[in-house]
Amino acid sequence: MGYVAVQGGVTAIENSEQLADYIRLKGKSAPIRIRQIQDQLRLLVDRVMGEGGLYSPLHAALAIKQSEGDPLEASFYIRAYRSTLCRVCDTYPLEMEEMRVVRRISSAFKDIPGGQILGYTSDYRQRMLDFSLMDEDESKMEEILEKYDADGSAEAGEDLSGVNFKKVVEILREQDLVRLVEGKETEPAADITKESINFPAHRSARLQTMARSETGGILAMAYSSMRGYGSIHPTIAELRVGFVPATIPHPYRKNENYHIGSIQVTETEIVAKFGADHADEKPYFTLGYGICFGSNEVKSISMAVLDRTMKATEAKSPAEDQEFVLMHIDGIESSGFCAHFKLPHYITFQSDLSNLRKTQEHKEQTKTGKER
């Protein structure tokens, strides 16, 4: 087997990067502002923040521009940037009951405490191209904004700040239809950014991994269970989108907390099939939980489904196998492995060629010997 030399090197790579910048700008349209991406591509920004594992709309918007809109590449930039930041402290667990709700629905009950809040959603929109957007300009923008200001409408509808909504799951708990404490964890929470996952994985590690997962990847895994390659067909007890306050211990005053701001999250609690762990036990509904940065309902629902499937004592489908699920839903890990095939594999392929030729020669010799 001979060694195949590689030529080009650094100069070729630098020229390739310059060409990418040229192609992005050669149309000579006005450069996209970071603020525009934050304001008008907010769902993409939310997705990149979630998959990158860093809550920063500004940096997510910058990564989107730099990656030319490729969410996987943008998430990679965000995760790499995050690794350079110092960890000052940990926040207290988020109090979800304190969420400033902008959207809240339940498919389990028509009437829920506080009522259903439709908020913004594209669920009922016709999936047809709106060609009027091709001629959208600042005057059209002002017209839309003035219309909403004139009739008293707001982004989130009624002002719900300061209103705490009772959890729908609590209704089921009060009626003894779900376990009072489900899956109680006695071990300290894991941190997947500091240590590798061991299987069977701690539930906190599973939830963290899914929170950073690629939206399409986690959807595919959850969909496999919904379709029948698993036993979980969920009912959404409650889905919330809103802003949750984040607090830390006060850096100078003991026994005091400091509010550092609010983050937008999507939270989903599903109710799945009921059953009992043992024949003599009382049956209960089982629950699944999902939460992720920003507004990403498909991801949050998929996460809740997989949270429930991976509680199976014995994996009977791919979606119930912790290692299979968690090792295949990280978009950055999987895209990185896929992209590495573009790197030189000349030596290993030369070895494959040599082995194939020897095998073919052996087969030919064997065939000729039999014919004789």
N, C-alpha and C positions, 0 to 999 in steps of 0.2 A: 504494500500500500504506500503510495507516495503522498507527500505533504503538499497541499495546494496553498500557495502564497496569496496573501491579501494585499491589495494596493489601494491607495486613496487616502485612508486615514483621516486625520484631524481636518485637513483642508476641505475634503469632500463633505464632512459633517457640518462644518461652519457654512459652506456654500448652501447646503440643504436648508439650514435654519434661516439664512437670509432669503432664500427663495420662498419659504413659507410666509415670511413677513410681506414679501412683494405680492404674492398671490392674494393675501388678505386685503391689501390696500390698493391693488391695481385698478379696481373699478372706480376709484376716486370719489366714492360717496362719502358723506360726512362721517367722521369717526364716531362710533357708538360711545356714548358717555356711560361711565359706571353707574351714575344715578339713574339713567334710563333703564339699564338692566335691572337694578334693584326695584324700580317702581313697576315696570311693565312686563318683566319676565320673572315675577316673584315665585311662581310655582317651581320654575327651574332653579332659582336661587335656593329655595327651601330644600329641594332634592339634593343639591350639591352640598349644602350645609350638613344634612343628615348623613350622607354617604361619606363625607369627609370627616365627620365627627367634631366639627367646630362651629359653634353658633356665632357667626359673624356675617351678616348679609353683605357688608362691604367687601370683605375678602372673597366671598363666594362669587360676587358679581365680577370682581377682577379676574378670578380664575376662569369664569365663563368666557370673558372676552379674550383672555390669553389662549384658551383652548379652542377658540372659534366655535363655541357652543357645544362641544363634546362633553356631556355630563360626566362620563367616566374619567376622562383626562382632567377635567376641572376638579373632580373629587380627589384625584391623586395629588394635584397641586396643594389642595387644602390640607390633606392629611400630612403631606411632607412639611408644610408650613407649621402645622400644629406641633409637630415633633420638635420644633426649634424653640417653642415657648416654655417659659418657666411655669410650673404649677405653684401658685401662691398658696391656695388653700382649697378645701372642699366645701361645697355648699351643703346646707342641711337638705334632707329629702324634701322634694317639692310637695306642697300641700295642694292636691288637685281640687279639693273643695273650694279653694280660694281663687280658682281660675276665673278670669274675666272672659266670659263666654261670648264668642261671636257666631258660633254654630253649634247646635246640639239636637241630635235626633235619636230616636229609638225605633227599631223595627219589631221589638217584642211587645210594646204597649203603645196604644194610640194616645192615651192620656197619661202623662208623667208629671211629677211634681215640678212646677214652674213652667210646664208646657214645652212643646217642641219648638225649636228655633231654627228655621230653615237657613237663615244667613245667606252667604254667597255660595252658590253651587252651580256647576255646569251639568248636573245630572239630568235636567229636564230640557236642556238646550238641543236643538236639532243639529246633528253633526253635518252641517253644510257650510261650505266656504262662504264667508262674508266678504264679498268683493268691495264693499264700501270702505273697508280698512285700507285698501290700496290708495285711497285719496285722503286718508285721515291727516289732518294738519292741526295747528294750534287753535285755529278758530273752532274746529269741530270739537276739540278737547274742551275748550271753554264753554261751548254750548251744552255739552253733557254735564259738566260740573255745575253750571248755573242752574240747570234743570233740577238736579238733586238738591242743591242748596235752597231753591225756591219752595219745593214742596216739603222741606223738613226731613228728607231722607238722610240716612247716614250710612257709612260703610258697613256697619254691623247691625243696622236697623235700630231698634230701641236701645237707649243707653242702659246697659246692664251692669255698669261698673258698681261694685259693692254688693251685688246680688250673689248669694251663695246658693247653688242648686244641690238638692239632695241627690245622691247617687241612685240610679235606677236599680243597681244590683242590691242596694240596701233593702229595697222592698222585698226582694226574694229572700234575703237573709232573715228579715223580720218574720217571714212566713215559714221559715225553716225549710226552704227549698234548695238552698245552697249551703255548703259548709260555712260555719262561722269564721273559721280560719282555714284557708285552703293552701296546701303546700307550704306550711310554715317552715322558714329556713332558720336553722340553729347556727350555721356557720357564718362567719363574717362575709360580707359581699366581696366578690372577686373584682379585679380590675384588669380587663383584657389588654390595656395599654401598657401594663407593667409585667404581666406574666402570661405564658401560653396557656391555652385551654387544655384541661385534662378531661378525659371522658370516663364515666358519665360526668357531664358538666354541671356545675352549680347553676341554679336558675338565674342568678344575677348575671353570670357570664353568658348564658344563652340570650337573655334579653338585651344585653349590651351588644352582642354580635349582631343580632337582628336589627337593632336600632341603627347600626352603621352599614347594613347590607344594601346591595344594589336593588332598586325598586323592582325591576323586571325579574331579577333572580328570585327574590323572596316571593313574588307573586306566582311565579311558575311552580315553586315548591308547594305553596298553599293551594293553588288551583288543582294540583294533582290529588290532594286529599278531598277537595270539594267535589271533584268529578267521580270519585269512587276508589282511587288508589289510596285508600285510607278510610277512616270511619267518622270524620268530623265534617258535618255540614252545619255551619254556624248560624245563630240568630243574634243580631246585634242588640244587646241590652242597652248600650248607650255608646254613642260616638260624639266626642266633643272636639271642637277646635277653639282655641283661645289662648290667652296670655296668663302665664303663671308667675307669681313673684318668686325670685330667687334670693335667699338670704344666707349670710355667712356669719360666723362668730365675729363680734366686734374686735378689731385688731388691738384696741387699747383698753377697752372697758370689759371687765369680766362679767359673765352672766348677761351680756347684752348681745342682741343680734343687729346686723346691719343689712339693710335692703339694698342690693346692688343693681336691681333692675328686674324686668320681666322678659320672659322668653315665650315665643309662640310655639305651641306643640299641638299635635293631634293625638288624642287618646281614645282607645277603643277597648271596650269590655264585651266579650261575646259569651253567650250561653250555648253550651253544646249538649250532647246527649247525656241522659242521666243514667246512673248505675250505682253499684255499691262495690267496695273493695272486697268484701266477704259476703257469703251467702246470708249470714245472720244480721248483716248491717242494714240500716235504713238507707234507701237510695236517695241520691241528691243530684241536682244539676251540676255539671262541671263547667268551669270558667276558663277563659283565655284572656290574656292581657297584651296590649300593644301600645307603644308610645314612641313618637319620633319628632324631630325638630320640624317646625313650620307646618304648612298645610299639605299633607300627603296622606289622604284617606285610604287609598289602595294599599299603601305600605303598612299603615297602622292596622288595618283589618287583617292583612296577610300575616303580620307578626302575631296578632292575637290567635289566629287559627293555628299557627305553628307552635306557639307557646302551649297550646292544649295538646296538639298531636305528640309533642316530644315528652309529655308526661306519661306516655304509655309504658307499662312495665316491660313489655316485650314488643320489639319493633316488628310489625307485620307488613309495613309498607315503607318506601323511601322517606316519606314525610314524617314518619315516627322514629326514624333513626337519627339520633342527635349528631353523630359524627358526619353522616351523609349530608344532612341539612346545613350544619354550621360551616362545613368545609367547602360548600359550593355556592353560598349566597353572597360572599364578599366580592363585589365587582372589581375592586382594585386588585385583589389577589388573583382572581381568575383571569382578568384582562392582562395582567402582567405576565402570567404564565403563558397565555395565548400569544402575546406579543413577542415573547422571547424566542419563538420559533422563527422570527424574522432575522435573528442574529445568525452569524456564520455557524453552520454545522458541517463544514466541509470534511473534517477528519472523520467524524462518525459516519457520514454518508459514504465516504470512500471505503470505510470498513464494511458497510452494508453491501456496496457494489462488489467488493472482493468476495464476500461470503456468498452472494447470490451467484456469481460466476462459477465459483467452486462447486456449489450445489448443482447448478445446471450441468456442469461437466460430469459430475458424479452420476447424475441421472442418465445422461447420454451413454456413459460407459456401461452402466447397469443394463440399460435397454439393449445396447449392442451385444452384450454378453448373453442375454436371454435369447436374442434372435439367432445367435450362433448355435 
